[in-house]
Amino acid sequence: MIGAPPGGFAGPVKRSVTIAGHATSISLEPAFWSALERAAEARALPLNALIAQIDALRITAADPPNLASALRTWLLATLR
């Protein structure tokens, strides 16, 4: 039997970030925001800098996904 995640289920939360000097907003579930914050801290980077690095990788893809999808995918791959 499976259970709900710690803290329950939660919908996306929109945050503003700055990437390469441009403000944008990203909607992610709180669990993904927390995981991104931990990943940035582990790399001694500001959150915006980590997101900018992931965005730079994303735009090199043949068919780049939206930024929120790229962040989720990067986190999943990193946490494995």
C-alpha positions in Angstrom: 0.0 0.0 0.0 1.2 3.5 -0.8 0.7 6.7 1.2 0.6 10.4 0.6 3.8 12.3 0.6 5.0 14.0 3.8 2.9 17.1 4.2 0.3 15.9 1.8 -0.3 16.8 -1.8 0.1 20.4 -2.9 -0.5 22.3 -6.1 2.1 24.5 -7.9 3.4 27.7 -6.3 4.5 30.5 -8.6 7.7 32.3 -7.9 9.6 35.0 -9.7 13.3 34.3 -10.6 15.9 36.2 -12.6 17.7 34.4 -15.3 20.4 36.2 -17.3 19.1 39.5 -16.1 15.5 38.8 -17.1 12.7 38.2 -14.6 10.4 35.2 -15.2 8.0 33.3 -13.2 8.0 29.5 -12.6 5.2 27.4 -11.2 6.4 24.3 -9.2 5.0 22.2 -6.4 6.5 23.1 -3.0 8.4 19.8 -2.9 10.2 20.7 -6.1 11.0 24.2 -4.7 12.4 22.7 -1.6 14.5 20.2 -3.6 15.8 23.0 -5.8 16.8 25.0 -2.7 18.7 22.0 -1.2 20.4 21.4 -4.6 21.5 25.0 -4.8 22.7 25.0 -1.2 24.7 21.8 -1.8 26.4 23.5 -4.8 27.0 26.7 -2.9 24.9 28.6 -5.5 22.1 31.1 -5.2 18.8 29.5 -6.4 18.6 31.8 -9.4 22.1 30.7 -10.5 21.2 27.0 -10.3 18.0 27.6 -12.3 20.0 29.6 -14.9 22.4 26.7 -15.3 19.6 24.2 -15.8 17.9 26.6 -18.2 21.2 26.9 -20.2 21.3 23.1 -20.5 17.6 23.0 -21.4 17.9 25.4 -24.4 20.6 23.2 -26.0 18.1 20.3 -26.3 16.8 19.5 -29.8 13.2 20.0 -28.6 13.6 22.0 -25.3 10.8 21.5 -22.8 9.4 24.4 -20.8 11.5 25.5 -17.9 9.3 24.0 -15.1 9.5 20.6 -16.9 13.3 20.9 -17.3 13.7 21.7 -13.5 11.5 18.7 -12.5 13.4 16.4 -14.8 16.8 17.6 -13.7 15.8 17.2 -10.1 14.5 13.6 -10.6 17.7 12.7 -12.5 19.9 14.3 -9.8 18.1 12.6 -6.9 18.4 9.1 -8.4 
